[in-house]
């Protein structure tokens, strides 16, 4: 199989992320400034645990980070606690850093976007369509969110902005039927990618999760290897609830990648450490802002630098 990565953009995107992650007193970077060059002693560990938990890292991931830092400090006793945290967090985030790629031997390459209400899923789908088209792929959107008011119109607006067509049916139509029509159209018209937007649903709503499984089955009947990407869109500002959502969606659908939204809002950023530690699903994309080009590959080193700060000189 030939995987075609999308061309990476300049550092402007994560420069913007850094500005926003650093702008408030409750952010992890600002909290860590007071630690200075302190060693990893009991007092520093107590402070770190408090600050990590406040930053949405969660108990399990915080415990793991501290344990890994303790191990590292035995190998390098003169390394400050903040630097140990930076190195440990970077190793963790690099383990889930994996840009979205389109495998050209699958045509169409099918991406199913899922998530709960209000995560910015349709907006992310529109931005991703623009990104894929800018990378040279022909893209067809499937408006499989047939229940939310104006969802089809919203996706059609994004399609116009991105310059990609949209397959849609009337409000209340069967989402699986919409996706099936899109797959048939993509095959007939030789599209590279089908990107399906689905209705937001609570991860605890069994009936609605069943509906997503039906969509997945319909796609698989069309092509046994698809969907080639099940992209879960998560709102970083939801903190530990985002992790609960991710675990449930992964259990039901087998999520293959994550897109993280609203890192420019009230998110503290630490939830990504918890997600990386407990879910272990690749983080593909991150969104900062509402612009059509405010979506980029997730890059671990730049995220950790934005979250924790610059390494010591």
Secondary structure, DSSP 8 states (H G I E B T S, - for coil): --EEE-----THHHHHHHHHHTSSTTSHHHHHGGGTT--S-HHHHHHHHHHHHHTT--HHHHHHHHHHHHHHHHH-TTS-HHHHHHHHHHHHHHTTB---EEETTSSSEEEEEE--TTS-HHHHHHHHHHHHHHTT--EEEEEE--SSTTHHHHHHHHHHHHT-EEE---TT--HHHHHHHHHHHHHHHT-SEEEEEE----TT-HHHHHHHHHHHHHHHHH-TT--SEEEEEEEGGGTHHHHHHHHHHHHHH---EEEEE-TTTT--STHHHHHHHHT---EEEEE-SSSTT-EEE--HHHHHHHHH-----
